[in-house]
């Protein structure tokens, strides 16, 4: 199991350009490591993530920091094939909510709070609406984006943003145990199931997706039957 911990507790784990780079490098490393079968995301301290650092946002608005470079790679559909489990304690704002939306399974504490203040700040979010389309109803994400209001763990549970709400002190243990359990499953099968679930969310032709999925499943079975076989080149 691989893990990534946001570790800027004095600033409530607000994201900086350096944190974006480190996060992306860690995620890519875990994806490339065959020994890593699941990835756990946590935040150090009382907050999970307070969103983007205000100094970074100001610099991006002034053009002194490239706003296009302030992206987390794992937001891209299909880029990370391994299951991502996220444990949320305390405040989860902006970029932190995006991390939850991009994760596959999310555990949060009872006192966790969520907010999306981007629109009120004049920042047009792109990743969040796209990620929310595969997880939340349009009414829930639009209300959160257009009001910027704080939402509690009950809202997160009701809307499907999180899978389970637990006592605050149990977040890390619960998320870690879940990640270890998922990590014990066959990697190739997990990757296939994960991709099919997300493809189905945006697929206009379920029959084509079913045919596509069946073909991939057949290739997996063939690879398992003949693990040392290699295609011949002519």
Buried (B, 14 or more C-beta within 10 A) or exposed (E): BBBBBBEBEEBBBBBBBEBBEBBBEBBBEBBEEEEBBBBBBBBBBEBBBBBBBEEBBEBBEEEEBEBEEBBBBBBEBEEBEBBBBBBBBBBBBBBBBBBBBBBBBBBBBBBBBBBBBBBEBEBEBEBBBBBBBBBBEEEBBBBBBEBBEBBBBEBBBEBEBBBBBBEBEBBBEBBBEBBBEBBEEEBBEBBBBBBBEBBEEEBEEEEEBEEBBEEBBEEBEEEEEEEEEEEEEE
